[in-house]
Amino acid sequence: MERKVYMEKLFSNRREKLIKMCLELQKKGKGFIYIMPSSAAIFQVRDRFAEENGGFLNSKVIVFDDLELDIVKDKISMDSVIYDPMDRVIIADVCKRLRNCFRYYGNIYSKKGFHQEIAAFIRTLKRSCIDEGKLSSIEGKINDEVLKDKLHDLIMIYREYDRTLRENGIYDRNDISKSVVELVNDYKGFDKIEAIIIDGFTDIEPVSMKLVEAISKIDKVNIYVNCPYRNKFSEDFLNEEIAKPFGKMGFEVIYDDGTQYEVLPTFKELCDKFYSGENMERKLEGLSIQMYPCIEAEVRETARSIKERLMAGEDAEEIAVYVNNGDAYAEPMVRIFKEFGIPISITYELPSGSSELVRKIIKSFENRDEESLSAGEWLDILQQELDSKKEYIRGLIERALKGEIDFVDKLEIKAFDALGNLAKGIRASFEKSGMINYALNREYFIGYMLEGIAGTKIFMEKGNNSGVKIMSTAHAKGVYFKHVYVLGLNEGEIPAEIKNNGLFDSFEASILNKNGIRYRDFLWELSREKIRFNLALSSAKKSITLSYRGSDEDGKFAIASSFVDEIKFLSGLEENRAMTMRDRFEKDFNSAMSVNELERGYVKEYFEGKYRKEYSDNFVNSYKFIRNISKDMDEILTKGMVEYHREMEKDFNEYEGIMESGFERIAGLIASFSPSALNEYLKCPFKYMVKYLYKPGEDEEDEGEYSDREIGNFYHKVFYEYYRNEKKFEVFDEGLFDNVFTDAWNGLRTLHISEEESKRKRMDFYDRLKNFISLDIERLKNFEKHSKGNVLRPYILEGVMDESRTFGVNITCKVDRIDLEYSLKDGELVPTGRYVIYDYKKKSISGINDILENKDYQLPIYYYASTEQLKKELNLKNMECMALLYLSVEGTEDKLELDGIYMSEYKKALGLNNKRLDIKRENFLPLMEYIKGLILNTIENIKSGKFNYKLMCEHIEGFSSYGCEYEGLCRYSQNKMRVLLEE
């Protein structure tokens, strides 16, 4: 019997030869099994057999999973396979039982994230055909003690998990593939076939390799493996993943190039040299790179391009769109392609969590009083929630029968049904596992439900089989189209985000990889991503259009994929900025591809005419057309005019926080200023207006966590008491620290958390503040070493200062700390007149760049407020500020983190010797005067009522990981920002 693996180059037409071989087998009355990597490839191959021979006879075109299920169907009932999240429940129970036996994971055995990682690791082991015995053998070869302890714990969990499954007569999904190898000899399906073709794989999982190896030992069928994807980058990878394993099984490895598909020669060169480090020798034709501002624009312009091709006579089936982020792209693709009348081959599915009804049902669990119930009791409550919605769903179904239902109602009906089936599946899994009475925390139960909901897809619409093909790059193997579009070429999507932050660090993962456990292997996964993208490129015969977004749908900036950079390097091409956000609304009527776009064009023309006060015939016609759309259009247009005006004007107006007209009536509300308030204004004038003029109510305290204000006050109290009572500053006084920390801790409010969690939180605070003060004491000792015996000691702690003369308004501030320099004379400390001003920060700190860029005024204000007071108190003529410094409390680990404004002369003594932005003595006062001018200008803007939003909002544009509490009131407009920036 023949055993061959074809390792030919990209564009090989080996598939054509294999299909012809199978067609001949059919004509002789013999069968075959043709295994493909994706449904898209399956359809193409099935179509060929249907066209040539009219169908199948004793033959199948399937994926590996179909073959596995067919082999085990008589031995393993699908009813005995547990629902996916059930493995986490079993693992949680196993960890609880083994908690006293762990060497490494004892502190996190109860964490949900730990259970998820264990499930992923067990999946990797089973898919790699590594049982408990083999894992123990691997542990014995490892010398790293930490990794040995980790594996010791994981082996125990793996053993107990599998034992639990066996005792209950159940399987997880990964057991099916593992069992196939044992059952393959009993499978009768091979008796009726002549050949097995494995076509289009760039890698085959070890468990599937085991299956092929088992089949190859059966002397009944010929086996042919087709992997025609070799280029300069992938050759070594494919040899390692495909050629070597099949060679060991006795397969003949064939490297002959053979004949190839007809594609543009430059495409062949591009795909052959992808990630090779070489440049192309010829000018690349037929490829373009486009940049769009958002998904909506990217999909709409792609659809426009495709519609133009169809209107020019192209066949829809000869066009493919690759997109990997289906959750984000599916809805706009279905909507816009339907609007343009373009047939697409896509199964439109949505997660059941897209339903508002489903979200409300799950949300109801968060408001329940019960903290822990048995799984069965939680499921009973879920069933009660479902029963309470049956009448509502019945009403929707009746409307559907009358044809009175919209897309949202259709989604609600299907999602409700899906949630009911999901609840039954979960209950069955708990019952089969013997864990229906297992106690579950409410949060855990909600988590399991959400996981199941996310994995439950609702079929909404069936695509057109003869339409444009929509697929991911994972399905690009061995398919060919005239025109190819690859959308969403952004980091995290293509290539997918590959995280290596699981149970093992990168060093440990590399050790496991060398021992046959490929778990979270970043480089291996990235290689596969590169090959998938390369195959998408190689599937194009005539044109390739690559596109990426400049921002996400939530407004955050998106980064172009590294693959785009590689294409640009290879070809010398640059991307076209296909459109800006403004361009989206400036399409002329000639480019309209749908009634919707025509209507939008008329509305835009109307707004522009009214904005310019031009009343031409076109304006009148537009108005008539718009009036026919809706009887309420007059009111809609009036309100729309306000928004259009606001976004198109270059200057800010009253809709955007400008209160110049009549502002004097409320200006008196600003009785005084503070440095922190001024910094708020610098970050966002609009937020300053809302917070300090209108003063909305404070948020309620979180019962399970301290607020940033509470933590800040706690830190300040500890520092104040320690430095106030410290006398020698030679070494850290742990006894003193322990007393002041305990007093401050006892003054905090009691949180509603477990005693264990409270102890952990206290220890975290204790270690953090102890470390900070210890390093600060070392820094003060270092000062003495570098300043010829002079010492630096705290003089003012939490000092309240008032300043009015410098800035013309009353500014009240509390300076965290001022240290004075002393010289030792006759055994006494005498002030030299030099001092340092500090401000404690929780974590992130500012430097001189932030101050000069109008982002931070706190330390300069402290300087002006403190200097006059120090002169009065010390009665010294010559005073000199050595530095204005921020100290980071939480950002400090093995070295004190500090930054700010500091003189060159004292840089080393103050512990800033690694910093570069120091100020020479002669430049210090001019710099402070310059900053004073910035502060005066800011105060004048506030007094004038200028509270417009900033051009670049850090929350909306994605520069901050935190949301803004005033987002609902904000008038920030990205369109307006682009109008201003693009002028």
N, C-alpha and C positions, 0 to 999 in steps of 0.2 A: 504493500500500500504506500502511496506517496505522502511525504511530509515535507512541505516546502514553505519557506517564509521569504517574501519578496521585499527587500530593503532598497527599493529604487528611489530615484530622485523625485522632487516635486514635479507635478504636471504629468507624471507617468500615466498612461491610459491602461494600466494593468487591470483596472476594474472592468473595462470593456471586454477584455479577453476572458476574465473570469465569468462575466455575465453570459458571454457567448458559449462558454463551456457548459454552464448550467442550462442554457436553452437547448443545447444538444442532448444533455442528459434527459431533459423532459421529453424531447422527441423520441428518445429510446425507451420512455416509460420508467425512467429512474428518477429518484428524488434527491433532494439536497436540503441542507440548512444553511442559510446565508445570514451571518451575524453581523449587524451594523452597529455603529456607535451612537446613532441618533435617529429620531423619528423623521427628520427632514431627509436624511440619506435613505432611510427605508422607503419613503414614498417615491423617491426617484427610481430606486431599483425595482420596486413593485410595479411602477408604471411601465418600465421596460418589458417586464415579463408579460404584463397584460397586453401591451401593444404587439409583442412578437408571437406569443403563444396563447394569448387569450386568457391567461390566469395561471393557477398553480395546481399541481397534481402531486400529492405526497411530498410537498415541499413547503418551506417556511422562510420568510424574511423577517427576522426578529432581532431583538437586542439580547445581551447576555442574561439579563434578569428574567426574560421570558423563558429562556432555556432552563435556567435554574428552577423556576417555579414548576415547569412541566416535569422535570425529573423528580421533584420531591412531592408532587401533589398527592400521590397515592400513599405516602408514608407520613407526611406532616400536614395536619389539618391547619388551615389558615385561622381557624377559631382558637387554636392554641398559641398563636403568636400575639404577644402583648403589644398594646398601644405604646408608641414611642416614649413619651415622658414617664411611663411606668418604670423604666429601668432606673430613673433617678430616685423614685420612691423606694425601690428595693435597695439601691445603693445607700440611701440615707439610713435605712433600717440596719443594713449591714455595718455601716460605720458606727452607728450608735452601739451596736453589740460588741464591736471590736475596740471601742475607744480606749480601753485601758491597756491594749496590747501594742499601740502604735509607738514607733520610735521617733518619727519625724512629724507626722501630721496630727498629733494629738490636740493641738490648739485650734485647729480649723475643721475638725471632723464633722461638725454640725452645720457648716456653711453650705448654702445652696450652690454657690459658684464652684465649690470644691466637688460637689456631687456631679455637676455638669461636666467638669473636666475629667473626672473619673470615667463617666459614661463615654466621653470622646476617646479616652485612652483605651478602654476596653474594646470599643469599636475598631480602633486601629489594630489592636492585637488580633482580634478575630478575623479581620480582613487580611491580615498578614499571616494567618495560620499559625499563630503563636499561642500555645496553650499554657496552662499554669506551670507544667513541668519545664517547658522550653524557657519560659520567663525566669524560672528559678535557676536554670543553667546559665542564663545570661548574667544574672545577679552574681553568680559565683565567679565570673571572669572580671568583674569590675573592682578596681582598687579604690576609687574615690569613696570615702566613708559616708559623705552626705548622700550621694546617689544610692549607695547600698542601702542606707536606712529608708530612703524613699521607696525603693523597689521592694524592700521587705514589707512595708505597709501595703503597697499596691498589690503584691502577690496575695496577701491575706484577703484583701477585698475581692480580688478577682476570683479566688478559690471559693469564697463564701457566696459570692453573687451567683456563680455557675451552679453551686450546690443547691441554692434556693430555687433556681429555675428547674433543675432536674427533679427535686422533691415534689414540685407542684405540677410537673408534666407540661411545662410551658417553654416557649422559646422567645428570644428577642429576634429582631429582623436579621441580624448578622449571623445567627445560627443557621439560617436557611442555606446561605452560600457554603458555610462550613460543612453542613450535612450532605450537600450535593455530591461532594467528592466521594463520600462513603457509599452513596446510593447509585452512582453512575453505572456500575456493572449490571444493575437490575433494570436499567431503563431500556424499554423495548423500542423506543423511537428510532434508535440507530439501525434497527434491523431493516428499515424500509428505505434507507437513503444510501447514496453512493459517495457523497462528498459533504464536507463541512468547510465553509469559507468564512474566515474571520477577517473582516475588511474595515479599514479606516480607523484603527486605534493608534494613538501615539504612546500609550502606556496601558498595560493591563494589570489589574490588581493581583497581588500574590494569590488570593483565594481563587480568582478566575484562572490564573496560570496553573494552579493545582488541578482545576477542573479539566483544562485542556490536556495537561499531562496524563490525567487518568483516562481521558478519551483516547489519547494517542496510543495507549497500551492495548486498546481494544482493536484487534486486527480485522476491522469490518469496513472502515471508511477511509477515504483520502482526506487529508486536511491541508488547506492552503491558507496562509496568513499573508495579508496584503498591507504593507506599511510604506507607501510611496511618498515619504515626507522628508527625505534627506536633503539638507543643505549644509553650508559650512558651519552654521551654529549648532544645528540639532544632531549632526552625525554621531558624535560621541555619546550624547544622551540616549538616542534611539538604539545604538549598538548595545549599550549597557542595559536598557530597559526591555528591548525586544529581541535583538539578534542573539545575544549570549544565552538568555534563558531558553529560547527555542532551540538553539544549537545544542545545548546540553540534553534536550529531550530527543535529539536525533534528527532534527529538521535540517534540511538542506537550505543554506542561506544563499539567496540569489541577489547579486548587486547589479545585474545588467540593467542599463537605462531603458532600453526598449524604445518604443515610439511614445510621443507625448501629445497632450492636448494642444490645440492651436490657441495661443494667447499672444498678446503683444510681447515682442522680445524684451522690451524694457521692463515689463512686469516679471519676466523670468529672471532677469538680472537682479531686480529689486529683491525678490523673494529668496534668491540664492545667497545674496550678500547680507540679508537681514541679521543684525547683531554679529557681523563678522569683523567689524572694525575697518572694512574697506569702503571706498567711495565707488559710485557707479561711473562707468566709463562713458556711457551715452546719456543724452538728455532724456529725462523721464517725461513721457507724454501719457496723457489719459488719467493722471492722478491729480487731485486737488485737496487742499487742507483748508477747512473753514472753521472760523471761530464765531460762536453765537453768544448772546448775552444770557440766554436761559433755555430750558427744555422746550417750552412752548414755541419759541422762535426756531430752534433747531429742527423740531419735528415739522413745523409748518413749511419751512423753506425746503426741507428734504422732500416733503410731499409735493411741493410746487415743482421741484426738479423732476420728480418721477412722473407727475402729470404731463409735463412738457414732453417727456420721452414717449409716453403712451399716445399723446396726441400726434406725435411724429410717426406713429406706426409700430413702436416697439411692443413686444409681447410681455405682459405683466409677469409671466412665469420665468422670464429671463432676467428678472430684477430681484435682488436680495438686500435686506436691511439687517445688519447685525447690531444687536444692542444687548448688553449684559445686565443692565439695571432695569429689569422688567417691571418691578414695582413702581418705579417713578415714570417710566416711559409708556407703559401699556395704555393707560387711560387717554392721554393726549394723542397717541398714535391711532387708536381706534376711532376717537372722536374726529380728528382732523382728516384722516384718510377717508372716513365716511362722508365728511363735509365736502371733500374734493371729488367724491365718486370714484375712488381708487379701490379696486378689489384687493384684499390682503388675505394671506393665508396665515392666520393667527388664531389660536384659541384664547379668547378673552376671558381671563379668570381674575378674580379679586380675592384677597384674604377675607375670611368671614368677619374679621375684625373691622372691615370697612363699613359694616352695618351699624347704624346708630343704636338700633334696638339691642344688638349683641353687646355693644359697649355699655349701655345702661344696665343690662342684666349683670355684667361682671362688676360694674361700678357699685352696684347695690351691696356686694359683699364687703366692700371697703368700709361701709357705714354700719355694719353689723356690730353688735356688742360682743359676740362670741370670739374669743381669741384662739381656742383650740377645740376641735371636734374630731370625731372619727371620720374617715373618708366617706363612709356610707351616709353619715349625717349631713356632711357638706353636700353630697350629691342629692340627698332628699330636698335640701333647701333649693338647690339649683333647679330641680324638677318642679318645685312649687313656683319658682319664678317663671319657668317656661309655661306652666299651666295658666298662670295669671295673664299671659299674653295671647292665649289661644283665640280669644274672642276678637281681639284686634287683628290678628293674622287672618282669621276667617273672613272678616270684612274686606281685607285687601284681596283675598282670593276671589270673593264674589265680584269685586270691581274688575278683577283681571278677566273673569269670564265674560264680562260685558265689554271688554276692550277699553276700559277706562283707567289703565294703570300706566305709570311712568317708570323710568329706569330705577329710581330710588325705591319705589314700592316693590318692584321686582326683586331688587337686592334684599329688601327686608324679609320677604317671603322665603327666598332661598337660604339666607343666612340663618333664619330661625330654624329651618329644617336641618341645616348643617350642624347647628349648635345642639339640637336634640339628639342627632346621631352621634355627635362627639361625646355627649354626656353618657349615652348608652355604652359607647366603646370604652370610656374610662371606667365606668362601673364594672363592665365585664372583665377588664384587666385587673382591677382590684380584687374581684371575686376569684378569678383564676389563680391569682398570686396568694390567695389566703390572707389578704391585707385589707379587707373591707372595713375591719374595725380598727385599723391602724390610725393612731392619733396624728392629726395634721394641723400645724399652725395655719391660721387664716391666710397669712402672706404666702405660704407655700402652696396652698390649694389654689389661690388666685394665679400664682405663677405657673402652675401646671396647666390651668385652664387657658391662660394667655398663650402658652407655648403651643397647645393644641389648636387654638383658634388661628394663630399665625400660620400653622402648617396645613390648615384646612382651606382649600381653595374653592371658590364658588364659580361654577361655569355660567357665564353671562351670555356670551354670543359665540357662535361657531363661525370661523373665518371661511373665506372662499378658497376651495382647494386649488383653483386655477389662478389665484391672485399673487401679488408680490409676496415673497417669502420673508417672514419675520422670524429671526432665530438668534441665539447667542453664539459667540465665537467657539464655544465648546462643540457646536454642531457643524462646524465648517469643514469637517474632514471628508474629502472626496466628493464634494459637490461643486458645480460650476455654473456661473451665470454671466450674462453679458455685462451687466452693470451691478456694482456692489457699493453699498453705503455702510459705513461703520460709524455709528452714533455713540455719544457718551464716552469719548476717548479722554477720560479724566482719571487722575490717580484715585485709587480705591475702587474703581469700576473695571477699567481695562488698563493695567492689570488690577485684579481684585486685591483688596487689602489683605495681606497675609500676616497674621499676628503670631508672634512666638512668645507668648506670655502665659503659658499654661502651667502644668505641674513642674516643668523643668526649665532651667535657664538655658541659654544658647550653648554653653559649654557642655552641659549634661545631655542636651538634645543631640549634639554631635557625637558623643560617646555612644548613645543608644543607636544612632544611625549606623555607626560602624559595626554594631552588633545585630543589625537586621531589623531594628524597630524605627521605622520612618514616621516620627511623630512631630508635627509642627515643623517640618523641614522647610525653612524659608526658601533656600536656594533651589531646592528641587521643585517646589510649587511655582516659583518664579520662572523656572525653565519651562514648565508646562504652559504657563500663561503666555510666554513669548512664542511658543510653538503654535498655540491656538490662534493668536493674532496673525502670525505668519500664514497660517492656513486660510484665514479669512481673506488675506490679501491675495493668496494664490488661487482663490476661487473665482477671481474676476478675469474675464477674457478681454473686455474692451475698455472699461473705465472703473476707477475707484475714487470714491469721495469720502474723505475722513473728516470728522467734525468733533468739536468739543465745546464745552460751555465756559464762559467767563465767570459765571456765578451759579449757585444752587437756587432752588426754588424758594428757600427761606432767606435769600438775599446774601448769603455768605459767598465769598470768593471761592471759586473752584480752580484747581490746578490742572493744567494740561498734562496728559499722560507722558511718561518718559518715552513711550513708544513713538509719540509724535516727534520728539527730539531726535530719535534714531532715524526716522524717515527723512527728516529735514537734513540730518548729517549725511545720509546716504545719497540723497538726490539733489541737494542744494536748493530744494524748494522752500518757500516760506508760506505760512498760512495767509489766507485772505481773511481780513476781519469782515466776515460776511455782512454783519450789521451791528449797529449799536442799539441800545434800548430805544432810542428815539426813532431809529430807522424802522422799527417794527410798525410804527404808526404813520409812516410816510410812503406807503405803497400807492402807486397811481392806479386808476381804474383799469388800465390796459393789462396789469399783472394780476387782476382779480381772478381767482380760480373757483369761487363759490359765491352763492347768493349772500352768505354771511359776510364775506370779504367786501362785496359790493355795498352792502348796507353800512359796514364800518367806514368805508371810503366816503359815503355820502355824509355820515354823521361828522366825520373829521373835517370834510370840506365846509360843512355848516359852521362848526366851531371856529375854524380859521377865518371864515368870512366875517362872522360876528365879532371875533377878537380884533380884526383889523378895521371893523366898521365898514366893510365893503359889501354892498348889496347888489350884486350882479345878477344876470339871468341864471347863472349856475347856482347862486346862493338861493334864489327863489325856488328853482327846481329841486334843489336838495331839501329845502324845507318842506315842500309838498310831499316829496317821497318819504321823508321821516315821519311826517304827520300821519301817513297811511299805515305806518308800522304799528303805532299804538295811540289810543285815544288820550293817554296820559302823557304824551310825549312833550307837551309844552312845559309841564312841571319838571320832567326829567331833564330836559335841555337846560332849563334855568339852573338847576342844581349842578348839572354837569359843567355849565359855563364857569361856575365858581372854581371847581377843581381844575379845569383846563387853564384858567387864568393863573391860578396859584402855581401850577407846574411849569408854565411857559414863561413867566416873568423872570427876568434876571435878578431883580431885587426881591428881598423878602417883604412880605406884607402882613396885614393884621391877622391873616389866617395862620401865620407861622410864628406867632409869639412876639411880634413887633407892637409895642404899646406906647409909641411916642405920642400919639394924639390922645390928650386927656390923661396921660400917665401921672401927671402931678397930683391927681386926686388920690392915688394909692401909693405914691412914692414914699409917703410918710410911714408906711408899714415897715420899711427897711430902716429900723432904728439904729442898728449897728451891724458890723460885719465881723466875720471870723475867718481865719486862714482856711479852715476846712470848707466853709461855704464858698469862698472865692475859688477854691480848687474845683468845687462842684460846677461853678459857672464855666470854668475853663473846659471841663469835660463836656458839658452840655448846658447852654444858657436856658433852653426850654425846660429842662429838668429843674434847674435852679428856680425858675419862676414858679413852677408847680409846688416845689417842696418848701420854699421859704416865703412865698407870698400867699399861696392858697392853703398851705399846711394841711394836707390830707391826713387822716388818722393813721397812727402807726399800726403795723401788722401785729397780729396776736403772737404771743410767744409760742414757740414750738415746745410741746411737752416732752419731746424726746431729745432735744438738742439745745445747746446754748447759742444765743445769737452772737454775731460778730461784736456787737457793742458790749455784751456781757463778758465775752472772752477778753476783749481789750481792757475793760475796767479791772478784771481779775489780774491780768498781767501787770497793769500799772500799780495796783495795790501791792503786789509781791515786790516789785522793784523798789517802790517808794519805801516800804518798811525795811527791806534788806539794806539798801544803801544808806538809809537814815541811821541805822543801828550799827553798821559795819564801822570798825575803828581803825584796823591796821591795814587792810587791803593788801596783805602779803600773800595769803592763800585763801582759797574759797572756804568759808565757814559753814560747813554742812549743818551744824546744830542750829545756828541762827536761821539758815534758809529753811530748815524743816519746821521751825516754829512759825515763821511768817507765812510759809506756804499753807500750813495747816489752818491758821487763822483765816486766811483769804479763802481757802477752799470751803470752810464751814460757813462762810458768808454767802456762798452761791445758793441759788434756789435748788430745790430737789427736783430732779428729772424723773419722769415715769419710765425708767429703764431698769433692767435686772441689776442685781447687786454685783454680778460678775462684770457686766458692762460698765457699771459705775467705777469699779475698781480699776478696770483697764483705762478708762478715760482719765482718772486721777493720776495713774502712773505715767500716762503719756504727757500730761501737763507737767508733772513733777520732773521727769527726765528732760523735757524740752527747756524749762526755765532754769534748771540746775546747770545744764550745758551752756546756756546763754550767759549766765552770770559768771560761771567758771572761766569762759573764754574772755569775757570782758575784764575780769580781774587780771588775767594774763596780759591783756593789752595794756592795762594801766602800768603793770610792772615793766613792760617793754618800753613804755614812754620814759620811765625813769632811767633806763639803760641808755637811751639815745639822746637824752637832754641834759647831760652833765650833772646828774643828781637831782634835778628838779622833778617834782611829782605832780600828778594830775589827780584831783579829788573832786567828788560831787560837792557842789556848793548850793545850788537851787534844785529842788525836786518838786515837780508838779506845781511850778510857780505860775500864778495868774498875773498877766501883764495887761496894761491898757496903753493903747497908742492912738493918738489923734492928730498930733502936730504934723507928722510926716506925710500922712495921706489925706488930711483934711476931713476925715470921718472917724468915728469911734470904732476902733478895732480891738476886740477883747480876745485874748488867747491864753491858753495854758501851756507853758513850755514844759515838756516832759523832764528835761534835765539840763543843767549847765555845770560843766566842770571848770574849776579854776586851776591854773598852774601856780605852784608854790615853790619857793626856794627855801632851803633850810638854813636859818641863821640863829646861832646860839641856841640850838635845840628847838627852835620854834619854826612853824611854817608861816612864811610871809608871802602874800599874793604878789605876783610879778606884773599883773595887769593883763596877762594873756588868758584866753578862755575858749572853750568849745561848747557849742549849742547842739543838743541832740533832740531827735524825735524818734520814738519807738514806732515801728511798723510791724504789723502782724507777719507779713511775709515779703511781698514785693516792695522794692525800694526804688526811689528815683535818683538820678544823677544830674550833673550839671546840664546835660543836653535837654532833659525834660524841663528844667527851669528856663533855659534860654528859648525853648520852643513854645513857651506860653502854656505849659501843661501843669506847672506846680509852683505855687508861691509861698508855701508854708514856712520853709526855713528862712527865706529872706524877710518875711514879716516878723518872725521870731527875732531875727537879728536887730531890726529897727526898734522893736518893742523892748528888747532886753538890754541893749547897749546903754541907753540913757539911765535905766534903773541901776545897772551895775556901777556906772560912774558915780551916781549919788551914794549908793551903799558903801562902796569901797573908797570913795574920796581919792581916786587916783587920776592923775592927768593923762597919763599915757595908757590907753586901753587898746588891745589888739585881739581881734577874733581870729583864732588860728584855723577854725573850720566850722562849717555848718553840716552836720552829719545825720543821716537816717541810719538807724540800727534795725536790722531784720531779726525778729525773734524766732519765727518758725523756719526762716530760710537759712538759719545758721546750723551747721553740722560740726565738722571738725575745725572750722575756721569762722570767726565772726564776720558776718556779711554786713558791710557798711559802705556808704557812698554819699556824695553830696558836693559841696564846694569846700575846697581846702587849699591852703597855701603850700607852695612847693617846699618852703623851708621846714615845715613840720610834717610833711607827708610820711616819712619813714617812721618817725616817733609815734605817730598816731595809728600805725598799722596799715597804711594805705600804699605801701611801697610797690605793690603790683598794679595799682591804678595809674592811668596815664593823664587824665584830665585835671591836672593841678593848676593853680593860679599863682603867678609870681606876686610878691608883696605889693609892688607898685601898681599892679593891675586890679587889686582886690576892691578898693573903694570905687574906682570907675565902673567896675562890673556891678557893684551893688547899686550905684546910681542908675545904671541902665535898667536894671531889673525893677527899681522903684518906678521908673517911667512906665514900664509895662503894667505894673500894678495900678498906677494912677489911671491909665487908659481903660483898664478893665472896670474899675470902680465907676468911671464916668459913663461907660456903656450901660452899666446896671442902673445908674441914676437916670439915664436917658430912656430907659424902658426897652432896651434891645435884648430880647429873649428868643431870638430865632434858633432853630435847631442847627447843629453843626453839619457841615457838608458831608463828612464821613462819620456816620454813627457807628461806634465800635460794636454795638450790639447787633444792629441790623446787617452791617457789612461783614460781620463774622470775626471781628478782632477780639471779642471777649467771649469767654465760655459761660458767662452769666447773663441772665435776662435782665431787662430793665423793668422796675416795678411800675413805671409810668407809661409803658408801651401803649396801653389802651387809649391814653389821652394824646399821644404824640401825633404830630402832623408831618413827620419826616417823610420825604418823598425821594426815592431813588431816581425817578424820572427828572425831578427838579435838579438833583445833584448833577446828573449827566448834562442837563441843559447848561448849567454853570461851567462845568469842566470842559465842555466841548466847544464853547464859544471861541 
